[in-house]
Amino acid sequence: MYKLLIIEDEDDIRQNIREIFELNDYEVYDANNGIDGIILAEKVIPDLILCDILMPVQDGFEVKKVLSEKKTTSSIPFIFLTARADINSIRQGMNLGADDYIVKPIRAEELVNVVKKRMNRITELKSAQTEGIIEHKLTLEDKIPLNIGKELVFVCVTNIVVISVEADYTMVFINNGKKIRIKKSITSWENILPDRTFIRAHRNILVNLNYIEKIEPWFNGALVAQVRDYPESIKFSKRYSQKVKKMLKNKK
């Protein structure tokens, strides 16, 4: 049974959502403000959080930011509920790592389908990680379960900055400054990551184009790049320099 946390300050809406998911066999918890929601999230560690944006004292954006900074809650899938459908609020929510965005008024069928789809995707990725293989292409919104020692953490694809080869392993650099050592080849990573966003710099490094801040000529037609949240400059081979220039041009 999946555990669901609802954070919503409007009592009628919160109760309606609770009843919908209880009827669909979810274990449901709820809070009527952001502060209580954060406390409850740390206590029960839900499988997914539904959170309103416009709330007094602490809004949904602040709730997501706080939970993302805590080790125990940073990987919990998070869906915003809001009456605000403007592009700026959507972008702000996604930049904070939200998994989805549902605009009120909410139809029960739509809400259940969105949550089911997200939970099925997580189950699928967990299974693939346990078996040691993910064969299909991931999206930037997918969260990959990775083992750090005995701890399983979820890393959103869009938060991966660089993947580099380290002997028989690869080192995954995340935009929060952390790095994870994984028993997985760089070719395997290249096969599953979105190929319009991730590109080889050379045979030992894979780069997320969204983190390239500056790119300059280097030597004999090759390029060197400064990458946000990565400690070293990255030199592209001549072969991949032409490809990265074309990809960056198409992103503009």
DAKA-V291614 format. One record per backbone hydrogen bond with DSSP energy under -1.0 kcal/mol. NH is the residue of the N-H (numbers start at 1). CO is the residue of the C=O. E is the energy in kcal/mol with one decimal. If there is no record, write none. Layout:
NH:CO:E + NH:CO:E
This chain:
4:27:-2.8 + 5:48:-2.3 + 6:29:-2.5 + 7:50:-3.0 + 8:31:-2.2 + 14:10:-2.6 + 15:11:-2.7 + 16:12:-2.3 + 17:13:-2.5 + 18:14:-2.3 + 19:15:-2.4 + 20:16:-2.2 + 21:17:-2.1 + 22:18:-2.3 + 23:19:-2.0 + 25:22:-1.4 + 26:21:-2.3 + 27:2:-3.1 + 29:4:-2.9 + 31:6:-2.4 + 37:33:-2.0 + 38:34:-2.2 + 39:35:-1.9 + 40:36:-2.6 + 41:37:-2.4 + 42:38:-2.0 + 43:39:-1.4 + 44:40:-2.8 + 45:41:-1.9 + 47:3:-2.2 + 48:3:-1.2 + 49:77:-2.2 + 50:5:-3.1 + 51:79:-2.7 + 52:7:-2.9 + 53:81:-1.3 + 55:53:-1.4 + 58:56:-2.8 + 60:53:-2.3 + 63:59:-2.1 + 64:60:-2.6 + 65:61:-2.2 + 66:62:-2.4 + 67:63:-2.5 + 68:64:-2.1 + 74:70:-1.7 + 76:73:-1.4 + 79:49:-3.0 + 80:100:-1.9 + 81:51:-2.9 + 82:102:-2.1 + 90:86:-1.8 + 91:87:-2.6 + 92:88:-2.4 + 93:89:-2.2 + 94:90:-2.4 + 95:91:-2.5 + 96:92:-1.1 + 97:94:-1.5 + 98:93:-1.9 + 99:78:-3.3 + 100:78:-1.1 + 102:80:-3.0 + 104:82:-2.8 + 111:107:-2.5 + 112:108:-2.5 + 113:109:-2.3 + 114:110:-2.3 + 115:111:-2.2 + 116:112:-2.8 + 117:113:-2.5 + 118:114:-2.0 + 119:115:-2.6 + 120:116:-2.7 + 121:117:-1.9 + 122:118:-1.9 + 123:119:-2.4 + 124:120:-2.4 + 125:121:-2.3 + 126:122:-2.6 + 127:123:-2.3 + 128:124:-2.2 + 129:125:-2.4 + 130:126:-2.3 + 131:127:-2.0 + 133:128:-2.2 + 138:192:-3.6 + 144:155:-3.3 + 146:153:-3.3 + 148:151:-3.5 + 151:148:-2.1 + 153:146:-2.9 + 155:144:-2.4 + 157:142:-2.9 + 158:140:-1.9 + 159:156:-1.8 + 160:157:-1.7 + 161:173:-2.9 + 162:173:-1.0 + 163:206:-2.5 + 164:171:-2.2 + 165:204:-2.3 + 166:169:-3.0 + 169:166:-2.3 + 170:182:-2.6 + 171:164:-3.1 + 172:180:-3.2 + 173:162:-3.1 + 174:178:-3.1 + 175:159:-2.0 + 177:174:-1.8 + 180:172:-2.4 + 182:170:-3.0 + 184:182:-1.8 + 189:185:-1.8 + 190:186:-2.4 + 191:187:-1.8 + 193:189:-2.2 + 197:194:-1.6 + 198:194:-2.5 + 199:207:-2.3 + 201:205:-2.5 + 205:202:-1.2 + 206:163:-2.8 + 207:199:-3.2 + 208:161:-2.5 + 209:197:-3.2 + 211:208:-2.0 + 212:209:-1.5 + 213:226:-2.7 + 214:226:-1.4 + 216:224:-2.7 + 218:222:-2.7 + 222:219:-1.8 + 224:216:-2.7 + 225:234:-3.0 + 226:214:-3.0 + 228:211:-3.1 + 230:227:-1.5 + 234:225:-2.7 + 236:223:-3.1 + 237:201:-2.9 + 241:237:-2.0 + 242:238:-1.2 + 244:240:-2.7 + 245:241:-1.9 + 246:242:-1.5 + 247:243:-2.3 + 248:244:-2.7 + 249:245:-1.8 + 250:246:-2.0 + 251:247:-1.1
